[in-house]
């Protein structure tokens, strides 16, 4: 799956194979194997906890060591996703367990985001909206903040011409008391083309306005939550929850992509901007 195909899947598909609820009918060993919490995924990814849910002492030889970490990391992948090839997994694991420069993920570090799929009423009609959250730390306290939204209706409302529109307000309009504003605002569907080339649509502000005006009314979470990680240089992976009656269950790596800086920015623009820059990257 290339980066463009993945983005289409990531932001327009809502049918992730995730089922929330109590995990039942498992023996104790299976329950221990499950990565039941996101915080537990961090511990296991970094080899700070073993498969029996026992945390290593920071002075232990096992703490964050590559001894056993490679095996643990292999268990943190969704093994039913055959698009993540074993060669790619092995390359990723070798990259982060390099003895000279082992790499870890940090809960309170930037560059990871939560994706929450939700249902809203938009002027009385049910619509799907993706909310993106980022962990923010200030004054030794942390909180999740709403970073951005993806609402397909917003996305389709701006910059949708197949070719760049060339519209402008005449440089002598001020001498004519801007009489041409009547024509400009009749062309309301293309009003964004009269702004600066650097202007970016702020979908989050539009969303907040619609919520305040009660144009948007929250219904519920769509039982699908996903996390996006960019903390490992040259790599991106996502984290999703799988409730299965086997050892490969819980919070697992559901997508893995080796990315360059440009492709990383494409995904980050979806998460943090969702505006004109996305259109230019398509």
VENPEQUI-V225427 format. One record per residue. N is the residue number from 1. SS is DSSP state (H for helix, E for strand, L for the rest). PSI is psi as a letter, one per 40 degrees, with the letter a starting at -180 (999 if undefined). Layout:
N:SS:PSI / N:SS:PSI
//
This chain:
1:L:h / 2:L:i / 3:H:d / 4:H:d / 5:H:d / 6:H:d / 7:H:d / 8:H:d / 9:H:d / 10:H:d / 11:H:e / 12:H:e / 13:L:h / 14:L:e / 15:L:f / 16:L:i / 17:L:g / 18:L:h / 19:L:h / 20:L:i / 21:L:a / 22:L:h / 23:L:h / 24:L:i / 25:L:f / 26:L:i / 27:L:i / 28:H:d / 29:H:d / 30:H:d / 31:H:d / 32:H:d / 33:H:d / 34:L:h / 35:E:g / 36:L:d / 37:L:i / 38:H:d / 39:H:d / 40:H:d / 41:H:d / 42:H:d / 43:H:d / 44:H:d / 45:H:d / 46:L:e / 47:L:f / 48:L:e / 49:E:i / 50:L:i / 51:L:e / 52:L:e / 53:L:f / 54:L:h / 55:E:i / 56:L:i / 57:L:i / 58:L:e / 59:L:e / 60:L:i / 61:L:d / 62:L:d / 63:L:h / 64:L:f / 65:L:i / 66:L:e / 67:L:h / 68:L:e / 69:H:d / 70:H:d / 71:H:d / 72:H:d / 73:H:d / 74:H:d / 75:L:e / 76:L:e / 77:E:i / 78:L:h / 79:L:e / 80:L:e / 81:L:g / 82:L:e / 83:L:e / 84:L:g / 85:L:i / 86:H:d / 87:H:d / 88:H:d / 89:H:d / 90:H:d / 91:H:d / 92:H:d / 93:H:d / 94:H:d / 95:H:d / 96:H:e / 97:L:f / 98:L:h / 99:L:d / 100:L:d / 101:L:g / 102:L:i / 103:L:i / 104:L:i / 105:L:i / 106:L:h / 107:L:d / 108:L:e / 109:L:i / 110:L:a / 111:L:f / 112:E:i / 113:E:i / 114:E:h / 115:E:h / 116:E:h / 117:E:h / 118:E:i / 119:E:h / 120:E:i / 121:E:h / 122:E:h / 123:L:f / 124:L:e / 125:E:h / 126:E:h / 127:E:i / 128:E:h / 129:E:h / 130:E:h / 131:E:h / 132:E:h / 133:E:i / 134:E:i / 135:E:h / 136:E:h / 137:E:h / 138:E:h / 139:L:f / 140:L:e / 141:E:i / 142:E:i / 143:E:i / 144:E:h / 145:E:i / 146:E:h / 147:E:d / 148:E:i / 149:E:i / 150:E:h / 151:L:h / 152:H:d / 153:H:d / 154:H:d / 155:H:d / 156:H:e / 157:H:e / 158:L:i / 159:L:f / 160:L:e / 161:L:i / 162:L:d / 163:L:i / 164:L:h / 165:L:h / 166:L:g / 167:L:i / 168:L:i / 169:L:h / 170:L:h / 171:L:e / 172:L:e / 173:H:d / 174:H:d / 175:H:e / 176:H:f / 177:L:f / 178:L:f / 179:L:d / 180:L:e / 181:H:d / 182:H:d / 183:H:d / 184:H:d / 185:H:e / 186:H:d / 187:L:f / 188:H:d / 189:H:e / 190:H:f / 191:H:d / 192:H:d / 193:H:e / 194:H:e / 195:L:i / 196:L:i / 197:L:d / 198:L:e / 199:L:h / 200:L:h / 201:L:h / 202:L:g / 203:H:d / 204:H:d / 205:H:d / 206:H:d / 207:H:d / 208:H:d / 209:H:d / 210:H:d / 211:H:d / 212:H:d / 213:L:e / 214:L:f / 215:L:d / 216:E:h / 217:E:h / 218:E:h / 219:E:c / 220:E:i / 221:E:i / 222:E:f / 223:E:f / 224:E:h / 225:E:h / 226:E:i / 227:E:i / 228:E:h / 229:E:h / 230:L:e / 231:L:d / 232:L:h / 233:L:h / 234:L:e / 235:E:i / 236:E:h / 237:E:i / 238:E:i / 239:E:h / 240:E:i / 241:E:h / 242:E:h / 243:L:g / 244:L:i / 245:L:f / 246:L:a / 247:L:d / 248:L:g / 249:L:i / 250:E:a / 251:E:h / 252:E:i / 253:E:h / 254:E:e / 255:E:i / 256:E:h / 257:E:h / 258:E:h / 259:L:i / 260:L:i / 261:H:d / 262:H:d / 263:H:d / 264:H:d / 265:H:d / 266:H:d / 267:H:d / 268:H:d / 269:H:d / 270:H:d / 271:H:d / 272:H:e / 273:L:d / 274:L:f / 275:L:a / 276:H:d / 277:H:d / 278:H:d / 279:H:d / 280:H:d / 281:H:e / 282:L:999
//
